[in-house]
Amino acid sequence: MEKLRNPYAKDERYSCFGCAPDNPEGLQLEFCEEGEYIKSTWKPRHALEGFINVLHGGIQATLLDEVASWVVFVKLGTAGVTSRMEVRYRRTVNVDKGEITVRGKLEEMKRNLAIISAQILDKDGRICAEARLEYYTFNKEKAQEKLLYPGKENFLPEGGK
C-alpha cells in the first residue's frame, strides 16, 4: 500500500478543502490505494466539531465525497462531479478518539455514472458513517479540459503501474 500523489498540489491556484496540502483551513487528506479501495487515515480536529467532541456531520459528508472523487481519479482514470449522495450516520465520530479511516470503492458503472460506496471507520474498524454516491464522469478529454485532470499516471506513486 503506497501513498498516492496529489498532482494538483503543484498548482498555486489549487485550494481544495478536502485534499489541498497547503490549505490551512482544509482537511489536507492524503490517499493510498489498497486493493479495490482508495483510503485515507485522518485525525479529526476540535475546530471541526458540530457538538462537543463530535465531528460535524457536514465534515463527515465532505470526507465521504472526497474519497469518492479520488476513486474516480485513480480507479476510473478520469474526473467527474457528484450528482447524488446519500449519507447514513451510524455512530458518532468522537474527535478525541484518534485517527479514523475513510475509504471508498467503485460498485458499478452505468454509462458515465459511477456508483461509489464510501465509509468512515473508527479506530476499532466500526462503521460510523457510510454513503452511496453517484458521480457523473467525463470522458478523458472533457476531464482534462473542464477539470484539469492530469491523467491517472500522475496520481500513482513513482514507478506505479
Backbone torsions as a table, in degrees:
resi	resn	phi	psi	omega
1	MET	NA	110.2	179.8
2	GLU	-112.5	149.6	178.8
3	LYS	-65.4	135.2	174.6
4	LEU	-79.3	152.9	177.1
5	ARG	-88.4	151.6	174.6
6	ASN	-108.9	95.7	-175.4
7	PRO	-68.5	-17.0	179.0
8	TYR	-76.1	-20.7	-173.7
9	ALA	-59.0	-22.4	-179.1
10	LYS	-78.4	-15.4	-176.7
11	ASP	-86.1	119.5	-177.1
12	GLU	-63.9	-18.3	178.2
13	ARG	-82.4	-12.0	-173.0
14	TYR	-77.1	123.3	-177.4
15	SER	-145.3	37.3	-177.5
16	CYS	-54.4	128.5	178.6
17	PHE	-60.7	-33.5	-176.8
18	GLY	-79.2	-44.4	-169.0
19	CYS	-133.9	5.1	177.3
20	ALA	-71.3	121.7	-176.5
21	PRO	-68.2	-21.5	-176.7
22	ASP	-103.7	10.8	176.7
23	ASN	-91.3	103.7	-174.8
24	PRO	-65.3	-24.9	177.5
25	GLU	-87.0	-13.0	-174.4
26	GLY	-83.0	-178.2	-177.8
27	LEU	-84.2	-23.5	177.1
28	GLN	54.6	43.4	-179.3
29	LEU	-68.0	144.2	171.4
30	GLU	-122.5	147.4	-172.6
31	PHE	-124.9	157.5	172.5
32	CYS	-137.8	162.7	177.2
33	GLU	-108.3	129.2	178.8
34	GLU	-136.6	100.0	-177.3
35	GLY	61.4	-126.8	-178.6
36	GLU	-82.2	-5.8	-175.8
37	TYR	-100.2	150.0	161.4
38	ILE	-106.2	132.7	-172.8
39	LYS	-133.5	156.2	172.1
40	SER	-143.8	139.2	171.8
41	THR	-107.4	131.6	-170.8
42	TRP	-147.3	143.2	178.5
43	LYS	-104.3	117.2	177.6
44	PRO	-62.6	151.5	178.8
45	ARG	-114.6	147.9	179.7
46	HIS	-59.1	-30.2	-179.6
47	ALA	-64.3	-13.0	-177.8
48	LEU	-107.5	20.3	178.5
49	GLU	-74.9	149.8	169.8
50	GLY	-100.0	-40.4	173.8
51	PHE	-129.7	167.7	-177.0
52	ILE	-53.4	119.3	176.1
53	ASN	67.8	13.5	180.0
54	VAL	-119.0	124.6	178.5
55	LEU	-62.2	129.7	-177.7
56	HIS	-55.8	137.8	179.9
57	GLY	-60.2	-34.2	177.7
58	GLY	-66.9	-35.3	175.9
59	ILE	-68.6	-39.5	176.5
60	GLN	-60.6	-43.9	178.1
61	ALA	-61.9	-38.8	177.9
62	THR	-62.8	-42.9	178.0
63	LEU	-59.2	-44.1	-179.3
64	LEU	-66.2	-41.0	179.1
65	ASP	-67.0	-40.3	-178.2
66	GLU	-65.6	-44.4	179.3
67	VAL	-64.1	-34.8	178.1
68	ALA	-63.5	-39.1	179.0
69	SER	-64.6	-35.4	177.8
70	TRP	-71.8	-28.4	172.0
71	VAL	-60.4	-44.4	179.4
72	VAL	-64.2	-46.6	-179.8
73	PHE	-57.4	-48.3	-169.2
74	VAL	-93.3	-45.3	-175.7
75	LYS	-79.8	-32.8	-178.5
76	LEU	-102.0	-13.9	178.3
77	GLY	66.0	38.0	177.6
78	THR	-156.3	-168.1	177.1
79	ALA	-130.3	165.4	-179.7
80	GLY	-163.7	-172.5	179.1
81	VAL	-132.1	148.3	178.0
82	THR	-68.2	126.8	176.3
83	SER	-108.8	-21.3	178.9
84	ARG	-160.3	144.5	179.2
85	MET	-150.4	128.0	176.3
86	GLU	-121.6	121.3	-176.3
87	VAL	-110.2	138.7	172.9
88	ARG	-121.2	119.4	178.6
89	TYR	-92.9	119.9	-174.8
90	ARG	-100.7	-39.3	178.4
91	ARG	-152.5	158.4	-177.5
92	THR	-67.1	149.0	170.8
93	VAL	-102.0	104.5	-179.6
94	ASN	-81.6	127.5	-175.6
95	VAL	-63.6	-32.3	-175.7
96	ASP	-88.2	10.0	-177.1
97	LYS	-98.6	10.1	176.1
98	GLY	92.2	-162.4	-173.5
99	GLU	-68.4	148.7	172.9
100	ILE	-118.0	163.7	175.4
101	THR	-115.8	133.9	174.6
102	VAL	-114.9	129.4	-179.1
103	ARG	-141.8	152.6	178.7
104	GLY	-147.0	154.6	176.9
105	LYS	-149.5	155.0	177.1
106	LEU	-76.2	128.4	177.0
107	GLU	-95.8	-43.3	178.8
108	GLU	-167.1	163.7	175.2
109	MET	-117.6	134.8	172.9
110	LYS	-124.6	95.4	-171.6
111	ARG	57.2	-113.5	-179.9
112	ASN	-103.9	18.6	178.3
113	LEU	-105.3	116.0	178.8
114	ALA	-92.8	127.4	175.2
115	ILE	-99.1	119.6	-173.5
116	ILE	-124.9	136.9	172.2
117	SER	-105.6	142.0	-179.8
118	ALA	-139.3	150.8	-177.7
119	GLN	-142.3	151.5	167.9
120	ILE	-112.4	126.3	179.9
121	LEU	-117.8	140.7	176.5
122	ASP	-77.9	-179.8	-175.8
123	LYS	-63.6	-17.9	178.0
124	ASP	-94.7	5.6	177.9
125	GLY	82.8	10.3	178.7
126	ARG	-84.1	139.9	179.6
127	ILE	-74.0	123.9	178.0
128	CYS	-100.1	-35.9	178.0
129	ALA	-151.1	150.8	176.9
130	GLU	-144.7	155.3	-178.5
131	ALA	-142.4	151.8	168.9
132	ARG	-114.8	121.8	-177.0
133	LEU	-119.4	145.3	171.2
134	GLU	-114.8	121.8	178.8
135	TYR	-111.2	126.4	172.0
136	TYR	-80.9	117.8	-177.1
137	THR	-102.1	144.2	177.7
138	PHE	-95.8	154.0	170.6
139	ASN	-67.2	164.9	-171.8
140	LYS	-59.2	-37.7	-179.5
141	GLU	-65.6	-46.3	178.7
142	LYS	-67.5	-36.8	178.1
143	ALA	-61.6	-40.2	177.9
144	GLN	-68.5	-42.2	-176.9
145	GLU	-71.4	-50.8	-173.5
146	LYS	-83.9	-36.9	-173.8
147	LEU	-118.6	11.0	178.1
148	LEU	54.8	34.7	-179.3
149	TYR	-64.6	123.7	-174.3
150	PRO	-88.0	-2.1	-177.4
151	GLY	101.6	143.1	-176.3
152	LYS	-55.0	-40.9	-175.9
153	GLU	-57.7	-25.5	-179.4
154	ASN	-79.7	-8.1	175.4
155	PHE	-93.9	-23.9	-174.7
156	LEU	-75.8	150.6	177.3
157	PRO	-58.2	158.8	176.9
158	GLU	-50.6	130.0	-179.0
159	GLY	77.0	10.5	-179.2
160	GLY	-67.0	163.7	-179.4
161	LYS	-94.6	NA	NA
